[in-house]
């Protein structure tokens, strides 16, 4: 398959996947510009990415070097840390081996046949060994053992004596690591003399031997130590992960992770340098695509020098708002610790690194002019042109006379460079606001998109690409276990929406229920989902939907333009509930602004369940059902409900768009806009109304309901309307409040001593309320309650009189 054929297949696969994901997102009710999504393979995006690369190169942040990188033999390409995964239960063959000292430093000069002992989990790197590193501040000991005279860290003598079966050990001498400087040993697999060198604080006595086998071509720390001492960056391993001839005739062509590893261990055993081999279970990097292990291998690659702009990046992180706040510390630590970013890949798909190499010298050609020309070519023809056009067509006019001396580079850019350029390919290219208001992704993107976006933006133009970053956890099954197809515990979002094959076990909940689950969980950590959880979420959704249905049903024959009652003329209870609603709407607005969707959903549920269903709507049913159509009692209630319906629909819309739109389309009068999303939303501006008074009244309502339940339990009364309530209080303020809401003692219409709404009998939903002067009057009732929240003595007795045929 030619590179262009592969690229066409890759592009087709990508576009088909985008279409599939787009359909899923649309079914979930996600709002976006679906007809014009940004794709990293769009010509304009690729051109913007080349421009980012060019700015970084011209700013001195990109260079080509030969150094160790994560290499995937299965993919035959370099990989970034973000392209690795670390599966559990990887087992390596680790070995302890000895190195014969040939030229001892002064601290070992009085002893013959001394051996330096090392431990490694990568025996295949021993052919590349060029040094042994020590920690200058660590204490080492010369130990007599059944393996002869060995040098190990002093703190590990006893442990290694038992682990390696060294017999009766005796410490002959101890000394600081720096005294090993100048020691030379003979390589165990060849006659090469190698030095003992000073390493860094990565060398400890926590594990191993305190001496580190150093192969500069196969490890980051080894590489830095090798540079410090001018050691060769030696990596006798090819793209397929097999030893080259430089590793030795006995190893050439062997896979380093399989038979090559075994061959090295066997050779060490035959030479007498193998002390012990044992399995070692640990986390080991795997290629995230092929799911196969990787290796550290030195190759010629393109790198972004993080050191050049690390301080700027760290400063920018402090300026960004992080949700949750722990994200700031996490990314800061990653940027502090990360080495240079390998941005080149050995693939045919992706955006090519726009470099040309001299056919004879191999020197790269990369200038402002060549980068600008490639950008213009990609903008018009796309990155496929790198493979379609000749070198002369890809070089600017001033290089036409030397075009035949150059060839195109074959490396493409890291996919994280692709996505990390989105601030340029989307925001800048589409002339949108920059920096972005928000970047949103999973918590794993601190090492991926969040980081690559930050690094490219800082390196190219010195500013972060986002104002705020929000991260979320991952979805687990109902038991908190990671989802896996092999385990069979994967929950398909589409199945939650449309139901499974067995509709009884997996009923169709619809998109809004799935969205309500998303809104209800604390996404700052991992979240769980399953049948039982969705049943509970569905019940919450039903409460919201049933509340909406009731509200809409009460607006029959109501015209907001002609029937609305001014706020100042509304009854006390109506002004109170509007004040509560305003407070809730402000809190919901704040929750949305801070991306606390779980808080917004809780506020909405609590308001609909407690403030509306259990209280306000319970009390207004009478006003709505029995009052004349155009009466004050009915129109005031409808005025409030009209306000609640509009406000709730707009508050619900971000979480429950289908329910909100359903409410809007079923308004029994002309809606102000075609869609609920067209009118915008600002929190309600009503002020709190007599909250202290209503706190007492609500407590009283609760006390009365408890007392009625006692009477109902003893079969003294049936419904609330069977009851006469007796109240007594010695608190002056409470007594005045009771008098304020006393109204008519008996049911009558129209009301003589009130407005027919703000009366205790309507608030408590009973036939009659009597405020008595003596406690004994309460105690003689059919049921009484003295331990109350309101501080009132409460009594209940059966109401006299005849029951209306239209009543309960």
URMOSUL-V614268 format. One record per residue. N is the residue number from 1. PHI is phi in radians with two decimals (none if undefined). BURIAL is 1 if it has 24 or more other ideal C-beta (glycine too) atoms within 12 Angstrom, else 0. D_CENTER is the distance of its C-alpha to the mean C-alpha in Angstrom with 1 decimal. Layout:
N|PHI|BURIAL|D_CENTER + N|PHI|BURIAL|D_CENTER
//
This chain:
1|none|0|38.2 + 2|-1.31|0|38.4 + 3|-0.96|0|35.4 + 4|-1.19|0|35.9 + 5|-1.12|0|36.0 + 6|-1.11|0|32.8 + 7|-1.11|1|31.1 + 8|-1.15|0|32.4 + 9|-1.15|0|31.1 + 10|-1.12|1|27.7 + 11|-1.14|1|27.7 + 12|-1.10|0|28.9 + 13|-1.07|0|26.3 + 14|-1.08|0|23.5 + 15|-1.19|0|25.1 + 16|-1.12|0|25.7 + 17|-1.17|0|22.0 + 18|-1.05|0|21.1 + 19|-1.07|0|23.8 + 20|-1.12|0|22.5 + 21|-1.17|0|18.9 + 22|-1.09|0|20.5 + 23|-1.07|0|22.6 + 24|-1.13|0|19.8 + 25|-1.08|0|17.8 + 26|-1.11|0|21.2 + 27|-1.17|1|21.9 + 28|-1.32|1|18.8 + 29|1.50|1|20.2 + 30|-1.43|0|17.9 + 31|-1.69|0|20.0 + 32|-2.83|0|20.2 + 33|-1.48|0|22.9 + 34|-1.20|0|23.2 + 35|-1.38|0|26.5 + 36|-2.44|0|25.4 + 37|-1.26|1|22.0 + 38|-1.57|1|21.4 + 39|-2.14|1|21.9 + 40|-1.20|1|22.0 + 41|-1.68|1|25.3 + 42|-1.14|1|26.9 + 43|-1.03|1|29.8 + 44|-1.12|1|28.9 + 45|-1.14|1|25.4 + 46|-1.07|1|27.0 + 47|-1.13|1|29.6 + 48|-1.13|1|27.1 + 49|-1.15|1|25.3 + 50|-1.08|1|28.8 + 51|-1.13|1|29.4 + 52|-1.09|1|26.3 + 53|-0.99|1|27.6 + 54|-1.07|1|31.0 + 55|-1.10|1|30.2 + 56|-1.14|1|28.4 + 57|-1.16|1|31.4 + 58|-1.20|0|34.0 + 59|-1.41|0|32.3 + 60|1.47|0|32.9 + 61|-1.72|1|29.3 + 62|-2.10|1|29.7 + 63|-2.54|1|32.3 + 64|-1.88|1|33.5 + 65|-2.64|1|33.9 + 66|-1.90|1|34.8 + 67|-2.72|1|32.4 + 68|-1.19|1|30.4 + 69|-2.41|1|27.2 + 70|-1.16|1|25.1 + 71|-2.12|1|27.3 + 72|-1.78|1|26.9 + 73|-1.09|1|30.4 + 74|-1.28|0|29.3 + 75|-1.74|1|27.9 + 76|0.99|1|30.3 + 77|-2.67|1|28.0 + 78|-1.28|1|26.2 + 79|-2.32|1|22.5 + 80|-1.55|1|19.8 + 81|-0.98|1|17.8 + 82|-1.25|1|14.7 + 83|-1.76|1|17.0 + 84|-1.96|1|17.7 + 85|-2.36|1|16.7 + 86|-2.17|0|18.4 + 87|-1.17|0|19.8 + 88|-1.27|0|21.5 + 89|1.15|0|25.3 + 90|-1.40|0|26.2 + 91|-2.08|0|29.8 + 92|-1.85|1|31.6 + 93|-1.54|1|35.3 + 94|-1.78|1|35.7 + 95|-2.40|1|39.1 + 96|-1.80|1|41.2 + 97|-2.47|1|43.8 + 98|-2.00|1|46.5 + 99|-2.20|1|47.7 + 100|-1.35|1|51.3 + 101|-1.27|1|52.2 + 102|-1.88|1|54.9 + 103|-2.09|0|55.2 + 104|-1.37|1|54.3 + 105|-1.34|1|53.5 + 106|-1.00|0|55.9 + 107|-1.21|1|54.1 + 108|-2.04|1|54.8 + 109|-1.11|0|58.1 + 110|-1.49|0|60.3 + 111|-2.22|0|58.7 + 112|-1.85|0|59.0 + 113|0.95|0|56.7 + 114|-1.48|1|53.5 + 115|-2.16|1|50.2 + 116|-1.63|1|46.7 + 117|-1.90|1|44.2 + 118|-2.22|1|40.6 + 119|-2.19|1|37.8 + 120|-2.55|1|35.5 + 121|-1.73|1|33.0 + 122|-2.24|1|33.9 + 123|-0.95|1|37.7 + 124|-1.14|1|37.7 + 125|-1.52|1|37.1 + 126|-1.06|1|40.4 + 127|-1.03|1|42.5 + 128|-1.67|1|40.5 + 129|-1.11|1|41.1 + 130|-2.22|1|42.7 + 131|-2.90|1|42.4 + 132|-2.14|1|41.6 + 133|-1.77|1|39.6 + 134|-2.22|1|40.3 + 135|-1.65|1|39.0 + 136|-1.08|0|41.9 + 137|-1.71|0|41.2 + 138|-1.57|1|40.9 + 139|-1.49|1|44.1 + 140|-2.10|1|45.4 + 141|-2.29|1|48.3 + 142|-1.62|1|51.0 + 143|-2.09|1|51.4 + 144|-1.54|1|54.2 + 145|-2.48|1|53.0 + 146|-1.28|0|54.2 + 147|-1.82|1|52.4 + 148|1.65|1|54.5 + 149|-1.52|1|53.5 + 150|-2.21|1|49.7 + 151|-1.97|1|47.5 + 152|-2.50|1|44.2 + 153|-1.13|1|42.3 + 154|-1.02|1|44.5 + 155|-1.20|0|41.8 + 156|-1.88|1|41.3 + 157|-1.02|1|45.0 + 158|-1.11|0|45.3 + 159|-1.08|0|42.0 + 160|-1.21|1|43.0 + 161|-1.01|1|46.5 + 162|-1.37|0|45.4 + 163|-1.12|0|42.6 + 164|-1.78|1|44.8 + 165|0.91|0|48.0 + 166|-1.45|1|49.7 + 167|1.37|0|52.6 + 168|-1.37|0|54.3 + 169|-1.58|1|52.5 + 170|-2.43|0|54.2 + 171|-1.41|1|52.7 + 172|-1.56|0|55.3 + 173|-2.92|1|53.6 + 174|-2.20|0|50.4 + 175|-2.84|1|49.4 + 176|-1.25|0|46.4 + 177|-0.99|1|44.4 + 178|-1.04|0|45.8 + 179|-1.25|1|49.2 + 180|-1.41|1|48.0 + 181|-0.99|1|47.9 + 182|1.76|0|50.6 + 183|-1.22|1|50.4 + 184|-2.23|1|50.5 + 185|-2.29|1|50.1 + 186|-1.70|1|51.0 + 187|-1.02|1|48.2 + 188|-1.21|1|48.5 + 189|-1.97|1|48.6 + 190|-2.71|1|50.8 + 191|-1.60|0|53.2 + 192|-1.21|0|50.9 + 193|-1.55|0|51.0 + 194|-2.26|1|47.6 + 195|-1.67|1|46.9 + 196|-1.55|1|45.2 + 197|-2.24|1|43.0 + 198|-1.37|1|41.0 + 199|-1.70|1|37.2 + 200|-2.15|0|34.6 + 201|-1.32|0|32.8 + 202|-1.26|0|30.8 + 203|-1.65|1|34.0 + 204|-2.31|0|34.2 + 205|-1.81|1|36.3 + 206|-1.34|0|33.3 + 207|-2.73|1|33.9 + 208|1.25|1|36.1 + 209|-2.20|1|39.4 + 210|1.56|1|38.5 + 211|-2.04|1|39.7 + 212|-2.04|1|37.3 + 213|-1.05|1|38.4 + 214|-2.10|1|37.6 + 215|-2.15|1|37.2 + 216|-0.96|1|36.2 + 217|-1.50|1|35.4 + 218|-2.38|1|32.8 + 219|-3.04|1|30.5 + 220|-1.13|1|28.9 + 221|-1.12|1|30.8 + 222|-1.06|1|33.9 + 223|-1.10|1|33.7 + 224|-1.10|1|33.7 + 225|-1.14|1|36.5 + 226|-1.11|1|38.4 + 227|-1.08|1|38.3 + 228|-1.04|0|39.6 + 229|-1.90|1|42.6 + 230|1.18|0|43.2 + 231|-1.37|1|42.4 + 232|-1.19|1|42.2 + 233|-1.51|1|38.8 + 234|-1.81|1|39.9 + 235|-2.51|1|37.9 + 236|-1.42|1|40.2 + 237|-2.35|1|37.6 + 238|-1.60|1|37.4 + 239|-1.04|0|34.6 + 240|-1.47|1|35.0 + 241|1.40|1|34.5 + 242|-2.03|1|38.2 + 243|-1.08|1|40.7 + 244|-1.63|1|42.9 + 245|-1.06|0|46.5 + 246|-1.10|0|45.7 + 247|-1.33|1|44.3 + 248|2.10|1|47.8 + 249|-1.05|0|49.9 + 250|-1.26|0|48.9 + 251|-2.00|1|45.2 + 252|-0.96|0|45.3 + 253|1.51|0|43.4 + 254|-1.54|1|41.7 + 255|-1.21|1|37.9 + 256|-1.15|1|36.5 + 257|-1.57|1|34.1 + 258|-2.21|0|36.8 + 259|-1.16|0|40.6 + 260|-1.13|1|40.3 + 261|-1.08|1|38.7 + 262|-1.09|0|41.4 + 263|-1.15|1|44.1 + 264|-1.14|1|43.1 + 265|-1.07|1|43.2 + 266|-1.11|1|46.5 + 267|-1.12|1|48.0 + 268|-1.17|1|47.0 + 269|-1.16|0|48.6 + 270|-1.19|0|51.8 + 271|-1.48|0|52.0 + 272|1.46|0|51.8 + 273|-1.78|1|48.6 + 274|-1.45|1|46.3 + 275|-1.61|1|46.1 + 276|-2.77|1|43.6 + 277|-2.10|1|41.0 + 278|-2.70|0|38.4 + 279|-1.24|0|35.1 + 280|-2.33|0|32.0 + 281|-1.54|0|28.7 + 282|-2.80|0|25.7 + 283|-1.40|0|22.4 + 284|-2.38|1|23.4 + 285|-1.24|1|21.7 + 286|-2.10|1|21.9 + 287|-1.17|1|21.7 + 288|-1.19|1|18.6 + 289|-1.62|0|20.9 + 290|-1.55|0|24.1 + 291|1.08|0|22.8 + 292|-2.09|1|25.6 + 293|-1.12|1|26.0 + 294|-1.88|1|26.2 + 295|-2.37|1|28.6 + 296|-1.62|1|29.0 + 297|-2.59|1|31.6 + 298|-1.50|1|33.2 + 299|-2.53|1|33.6 + 300|-1.32|1|34.2 + 301|-2.45|1|30.9 + 302|-1.71|1|29.7 + 303|-2.25|1|27.6 + 304|-1.75|1|25.9 + 305|-1.40|1|27.3 + 306|-1.13|1|24.5 + 307|-0.99|0|27.2 + 308|-1.12|0|28.7 + 309|-2.37|1|25.9 + 310|-1.04|1|23.8 + 311|-1.09|0|25.2 + 312|-1.12|1|24.5 + 313|-1.14|1|20.8 + 314|-1.13|1|20.5 + 315|-1.14|0|22.3 + 316|-1.12|1|20.1 + 317|-1.03|1|17.0 + 318|-1.19|0|19.0 + 319|-1.50|0|19.8 + 320|-1.57|1|16.3 + 321|-1.52|0|14.7 + 322|-2.00|1|11.4 + 323|-2.23|1|9.5 + 324|-1.27|1|9.3 + 325|-1.10|0|12.3 + 326|-1.07|0|11.5 + 327|-1.07|1|9.4 + 328|-1.09|1|13.0 + 329|-1.15|0|14.6 + 330|-1.13|1|12.3 + 331|-1.19|1|12.7 + 332|-1.02|1|16.3 + 333|-1.10|0|17.1 + 334|-1.14|1|16.0 + 335|-1.21|1|18.1 + 336|-1.06|0|20.9 + 337|-1.63|0|21.2 + 338|-1.29|1|20.7 + 339|-1.52|1|23.9 + 340|-1.05|1|24.9 + 341|-1.57|1|22.8 + 342|-1.37|1|24.6 + 343|-1.82|1|24.2 + 344|-1.76|1|26.9 + 345|-2.34|1|26.8 + 346|-1.74|1|29.8 + 347|-2.37|1|29.1 + 348|-1.65|1|30.9 + 349|-1.71|1|28.0 + 350|1.92|1|26.0 + 351|-1.56|1|27.3 + 352|-1.23|1|30.2 + 353|-1.31|1|30.6 + 354|-1.36|1|33.6 + 355|-2.10|1|36.0 + 356|-2.04|1|39.6 + 357|-2.05|0|41.4 + 358|-1.18|0|45.1 + 359|-1.09|0|46.8 + 360|-1.68|0|49.0 + 361|-1.49|0|47.3 + 362|1.38|0|43.7 + 363|-1.18|0|42.8 + 364|-1.34|1|39.9 + 365|-1.94|1|40.7 + 366|-2.66|1|37.9 + 367|-2.28|0|39.0 + 368|-1.04|0|38.1 + 369|-1.22|0|40.5 + 370|-1.18|1|39.3 + 371|-1.16|1|35.6 + 372|-1.09|1|36.7 + 373|-1.19|1|38.8 + 374|-1.07|1|36.1 + 375|-1.03|1|33.7 + 376|-1.18|1|36.5 + 377|-1.13|1|37.2 + 378|-1.17|1|33.5 + 379|-1.10|1|33.4 + 380|-1.69|0|36.4 + 381|-2.09|0|36.2 + 382|1.45|1|32.7 + 383|-1.29|1|31.8 + 384|-1.06|1|34.0 + 385|-1.07|1|36.9 + 386|-1.05|1|36.3 + 387|-1.67|1|37.6 + 388|-1.48|0|40.0 + 389|-1.70|0|41.9 + 390|-1.39|0|44.2 + 391|-0.98|1|43.6 + 392|-1.10|0|46.2 + 393|-1.44|0|44.3 + 394|-1.72|1|41.1 + 395|-1.70|1|42.8 + 396|-1.19|1|44.0 + 397|-1.01|0|47.8 + 398|-1.21|0|48.6 + 399|-1.97|1|47.6 + 400|-1.08|0|49.5 + 401|-1.27|0|52.4 + 402|-2.06|0|50.4 + 403|-1.02|1|48.0 + 404|-1.20|0|49.8 + 405|-1.48|0|49.1 + 406|-2.14|1|45.3 + 407|-2.27|1|42.9 + 408|-1.30|1|39.4 + 409|-1.22|1|36.5 + 410|-1.88|0|34.7 + 411|-1.43|1|31.2 + 412|-1.98|1|28.2 + 413|-1.49|1|25.1 + 414|-0.93|1|21.9 + 415|-1.06|1|19.5 + 416|-1.30|1|17.0 + 417|-1.26|1|20.0 + 418|-1.00|1|20.2 + 419|-1.20|1|16.7 + 420|-1.21|1|16.9 + 421|-1.66|1|20.0 + 422|-1.09|1|18.6 + 423|-1.04|1|19.4 + 424|-1.52|1|22.9 + 425|-1.29|1|23.1 + 426|-2.01|1|21.7 + 427|-1.09|1|22.1 + 428|-1.25|1|25.2 + 429|-1.11|1|26.7 + 430|-1.67|0|26.5 + 431|0.95|0|27.5 + 432|-1.63|0|24.6 + 433|-1.08|0|23.7 + 434|-2.34|0|22.5 + 435|-1.28|1|20.3 + 436|-1.13|1|17.6 + 437|-1.13|0|16.9 + 438|-2.68|0|13.1 + 439|-1.92|1|10.6 + 440|-2.24|0|7.5 + 441|-2.90|1|5.1 + 442|-1.26|1|2.6 + 443|-1.14|1|3.3 + 444|-1.27|1|6.5 + 445|-1.43|1|7.2 + 446|-1.09|1|8.7 + 447|-1.68|1|11.5 + 448|-2.02|1|11.5 + 449|-1.07|1|11.4 + 450|-1.02|1|10.7 + 451|-1.30|1|13.4 + 452|-1.14|1|15.8 + 453|-1.14|1|15.8 + 454|-1.11|1|16.7 + 455|-1.13|1|19.3 + 456|-1.17|1|21.0 + 457|-1.17|1|21.2 + 458|-1.16|1|22.6 + 459|-1.17|1|24.9 + 460|-1.50|1|26.2 + 461|-2.46|1|26.7 + 462|1.43|0|25.7 + 463|-2.30|1|23.1 + 464|-1.21|1|19.3 + 465|-1.50|1|18.0 + 466|-2.47|1|15.9 + 467|-1.55|0|16.7 + 468|-2.52|1|13.3 + 469|-2.22|1|9.7 + 470|-2.07|1|7.0 + 471|-2.11|1|3.3 + 472|-2.23|1|2.6 + 473|-1.43|1|4.4 + 474|-1.96|0|6.9 + 475|-1.60|1|10.2 + 476|-1.95|0|13.3 + 477|-1.33|1|16.9 + 478|-1.07|0|19.0 + 479|-1.62|0|20.0 + 480|1.45|0|16.6 + 481|-1.75|0|17.2 + 482|-1.02|0|15.2 + 483|-1.29|1|16.3 + 484|-2.62|0|19.0 + 485|-1.08|0|21.7 + 486|-1.16|0|24.2 + 487|-1.37|0|23.7 + 488|1.46|0|23.8 + 489|-1.95|0|21.0 + 490|-1.35|0|18.9 + 491|-1.79|1|18.5 + 492|-1.48|0|19.1 + 493|-0.96|1|17.9 + 494|-1.15|1|21.2 + 495|-1.22|1|23.1 + 496|-1.11|1|21.7 + 497|-1.30|1|23.0 + 498|-1.79|0|26.2 + 499|1.55|0|27.0 + 500|-1.57|0|27.8 + 501|-1.14|0|31.3 + 502|-1.70|0|32.4 + 503|-1.18|0|31.9 + 504|-1.27|0|32.9 + 505|-1.39|0|30.3 + 506|-2.25|0|27.6 + 507|-1.24|0|28.6 + 508|-1.35|0|27.3 + 509|-1.63|1|25.3 + 510|1.54|1|24.5 + 511|-1.16|1|21.5 + 512|-1.12|1|21.7 + 513|-1.18|1|21.3 + 514|-1.08|1|18.2 + 515|-1.14|1|16.8 + 516|-1.14|1|18.2 + 517|-1.10|1|16.3 + 518|-1.04|1|13.0 + 519|-1.24|1|14.3 + 520|-1.50|1|15.7 + 521|-1.63|1|13.0 + 522|-1.50|0|11.1 + 523|-1.27|1|7.5 + 524|-1.17|1|7.0 + 525|-2.30|0|7.8 + 526|-1.11|0|8.6 + 527|-2.19|1|10.9 + 528|-1.94|1|14.2 + 529|-2.55|1|16.3 + 530|3.12|1|20.0 + 531|-1.03|1|23.4 + 532|-1.13|0|24.2 + 533|-1.12|1|21.0 + 534|-1.18|1|21.5 + 535|-1.08|0|25.2 + 536|-1.16|0|24.3 + 537|-1.12|1|22.0 + 538|-1.09|1|24.9 + 539|-1.12|0|27.3 + 540|-1.11|1|25.3 + 541|-1.08|1|25.4 + 542|-1.07|1|29.1 + 543|-1.07|1|29.8 + 544|-1.15|1|28.3 + 545|-1.16|1|30.1 + 546|-1.14|0|33.4 + 547|-1.08|1|33.3 + 548|-1.10|1|33.0 + 549|-1.09|0|35.8 + 550|-1.11|1|38.1 + 551|-1.03|1|37.5 + 552|-1.11|1|38.3 + 553|-1.13|0|41.3 + 554|-1.44|1|42.8 + 555|-1.60|1|43.0 + 556|-1.01|0|45.9 + 557|1.09|0|48.6 + 558|-1.97|1|46.6 + 559|-1.99|0|46.8 + 560|-0.97|1|44.6 + 561|-1.25|0|47.0 + 562|-1.93|0|50.1 + 563|-1.87|1|49.2 + 564|-1.15|1|46.6 + 565|-1.77|1|47.9 + 566|-0.99|0|47.4 + 567|-0.98|0|45.1 + 568|-1.16|0|48.1 + 569|-1.69|0|50.0 + 570|-1.27|1|47.3 + 571|-1.06|1|47.9 + 572|-1.01|1|46.3 + 573|-1.11|1|43.9 + 574|-1.22|1|42.6 + 575|-1.17|1|42.1 + 576|-1.11|1|40.3 + 577|-1.18|1|37.8 + 578|-1.17|1|37.2 + 579|-1.15|1|36.5 + 580|-1.11|1|34.0 + 581|-1.07|1|32.4 + 582|-1.11|1|32.2 + 583|-1.12|1|30.5 + 584|-1.10|1|27.9 + 585|-1.13|1|27.3 + 586|-1.19|1|26.8 + 587|-1.20|1|24.3 + 588|-1.14|1|22.4 + 589|-1.04|1|22.5 + 590|-1.13|0|21.2 + 591|-1.11|1|18.3 + 592|-1.09|1|17.4 + 593|-1.07|0|17.9 + 594|-1.75|0|15.4 + 595|1.03|1|12.8 + 596|-1.69|1|13.9 + 597|-1.15|1|14.5 + 598|-1.09|1|15.3 + 599|-1.23|1|18.0 + 600|-1.07|1|19.3 + 601|-1.17|1|19.8 + 602|-1.14|1|21.5 + 603|-1.10|1|23.7 + 604|-1.12|1|24.8 + 605|-1.10|1|25.5 + 606|-1.13|1|27.4 + 607|-1.14|1|29.4 + 608|-1.20|1|30.4 + 609|-1.40|0|31.2 + 610|-1.59|1|32.8 + 611|-1.29|1|34.1 + 612|-1.62|1|35.1 + 613|-1.03|1|35.9 + 614|-1.46|0|37.2 + 615|-2.28|1|39.0 + 616|-1.07|1|39.6 + 617|-1.15|1|39.9 + 618|-1.11|1|41.9 + 619|-1.46|1|44.4 + 620|-1.55|1|44.7 + 621|-0.95|1|45.5 + 622|-1.06|1|49.2 + 623|-1.09|1|49.2 + 624|-1.42|1|47.8 + 625|-1.49|0|49.8 + 626|-1.95|0|53.3 + 627|-1.38|1|53.7 + 628|-0.99|0|55.5 + 629|-0.94|0|53.3 + 630|-1.84|0|54.0 + 631|-1.33|1|54.3 + 632|-1.03|1|52.8 + 633|-1.03|1|50.9 + 634|-1.37|1|49.3 + 635|-1.17|1|48.5 + 636|-1.14|1|46.9 + 637|-1.10|1|44.6 + 638|-1.15|1|43.8 + 639|-1.05|1|43.2 + 640|-1.18|1|40.5 + 641|-1.14|1|39.0 + 642|-1.01|1|39.0 + 643|-1.11|1|36.9 + 644|-1.15|1|34.5 + 645|-1.05|1|34.1 + 646|-1.11|1|33.2 + 647|-1.17|1|30.9 + 648|-1.15|1|29.1 + 649|-1.03|1|28.7 + 650|-1.28|1|27.1 + 651|-1.21|1|24.8 + 652|-1.31|1|23.8 + 653|-0.88|1|23.4 + 654|-1.09|1|19.7 + 655|-1.60|1|18.8 + 656|-2.19|1|21.9 + 657|-1.10|1|23.4 + 658|-1.22|1|25.9 + 659|-1.13|1|27.3 + 660|-1.08|1|27.5 + 661|-1.17|1|29.3 + 662|-1.07|1|31.5 + 663|-1.06|1|32.6 + 664|-1.12|1|33.4 + 665|-1.28|0|35.4 + 666|-1.86|0|37.4 + 667|-1.10|1|38.5 + 668|-1.39|0|42.3 + 669|-2.61|0|43.2 + 670|-1.14|0|42.2 + 671|-1.24|1|38.6 + 672|-1.17|0|38.2 + 673|-2.43|0|35.9 + 674|-1.13|0|35.4 + 675|-2.11|0|31.7 + 676|-1.10|1|29.9 + 677|-1.43|0|27.5 + 678|-1.57|0|30.4 + 679|-1.57|0|31.6 + 680|1.24|0|28.7 + 681|-2.63|1|27.9 + 682|-2.22|0|28.9 + 683|-0.98|0|29.0 + 684|-1.05|1|32.3 + 685|-1.80|0|34.8 + 686|-1.11|1|37.0 + 687|-1.50|0|38.0 + 688|-1.04|0|37.9 + 689|-2.13|1|41.3 + 690|0.77|1|43.2 + 691|-1.09|0|40.2 + 692|-1.11|0|42.4 + 693|-1.11|1|44.9 + 694|-1.26|1|42.5 + 695|-1.11|0|40.8 + 696|-1.18|1|44.2 + 697|-1.11|1|44.9 + 698|-1.21|1|41.7 + 699|-1.11|1|42.5 + 700|-1.07|1|46.0 + 701|-1.05|1|44.7 + 702|-1.14|1|42.8 + 703|-1.11|1|45.9 + 704|-1.11|1|48.2 + 705|-1.09|1|45.9 + 706|-1.11|1|46.1 + 707|-1.16|1|49.8 + 708|-1.11|1|50.2 + 709|-1.09|0|48.2 + 710|-1.10|1|50.8 + 711|-1.15|1|53.6 + 712|-1.20|0|52.0 + 713|-1.08|0|51.6 + 714|-1.53|0|55.3 + 715|1.03|0|56.1 + 716|-1.55|0|57.6 + 717|-2.43|1|55.7 + 718|-1.83|0|53.6 + 719|-1.47|0|51.3 + 720|-1.04|1|50.7 + 721|-1.25|1|53.5 + 722|-1.36|1|56.0 + 723|-1.87|1|55.5 + 724|-1.88|1|57.3 + 725|-1.82|1|55.2 + 726|-1.91|1|57.1 + 727|-2.22|1|55.5 + 728|-2.45|1|56.8 + 729|-2.57|1|55.4 + 730|-1.77|0|57.1 + 731|-1.42|0|54.4 + 732|-1.07|0|55.9 + 733|-1.11|0|52.7 + 734|-1.15|1|51.7 + 735|-1.09|0|55.2 + 736|-1.09|0|55.2 + 737|-1.13|1|51.9 + 738|-1.11|1|53.4 + 739|-1.14|0|56.4 + 740|-1.05|1|54.4 + 741|-1.83|1|52.8 + 742|-1.17|1|56.0 + 743|1.11|1|57.1 + 744|-1.34|1|59.9 + 745|-1.15|0|60.8 + 746|-1.92|0|61.3 + 747|-1.17|1|59.5 + 748|-2.73|0|61.2 + 749|-2.46|0|60.5 + 750|-1.30|0|60.6 + 751|-1.24|1|59.6 + 752|-1.65|0|62.2 + 753|-1.98|0|60.4 + 754|-2.95|1|56.8 + 755|-1.74|1|54.8 + 756|1.36|1|54.3 + 757|-2.29|1|50.6 + 758|-1.45|1|50.1 + 759|-2.28|1|52.2 + 760|-0.96|1|51.4 + 761|-1.14|1|52.6 + 762|-1.39|1|50.1 + 763|-1.17|1|47.2 + 764|-1.61|1|48.1 + 765|1.03|1|49.1 + 766|-2.20|1|52.4 + 767|-1.30|1|56.0 + 768|-2.79|1|57.2 + 769|-2.22|1|56.2 + 770|-2.14|1|58.9 + 771|-1.59|1|58.5 + 772|-1.83|1|61.1 + 773|-1.59|0|62.8 + 774|-2.07|0|63.3 + 775|-1.05|0|60.9 + 776|-1.08|0|63.5 + 777|-1.13|0|63.1 + 778|-1.38|1|59.5 + 779|-1.16|0|60.4 + 780|-1.51|0|62.9 + 781|-1.19|1|60.3 + 782|-1.08|1|59.4 + 783|-2.54|1|56.1 + 784|-2.49|1|54.9 + 785|-2.49|1|52.0 + 786|-1.86|0|52.4 + 787|-1.54|0|49.1 + 788|-2.15|1|47.1 + 789|-1.28|0|44.1 + 790|-1.43|1|46.3 + 791|1.52|1|49.2 + 792|-1.62|1|51.6 + 793|-1.39|1|53.8 + 794|-2.13|1|53.1 + 795|-2.27|1|55.5 + 796|-2.35|1|55.6 + 797|-2.45|1|58.7 + 798|-1.21|1|59.6 + 799|-1.33|1|60.4 + 800|-1.37|0|64.0 + 801|1.66|0|65.0 + 802|-1.74|0|64.4 + 803|-1.55|0|61.1 + 804|-1.13|0|60.6 + 805|-1.16|0|60.3 + 806|-1.61|0|57.2 + 807|-1.43|0|55.4 + 808|-0.66|0|52.9
//
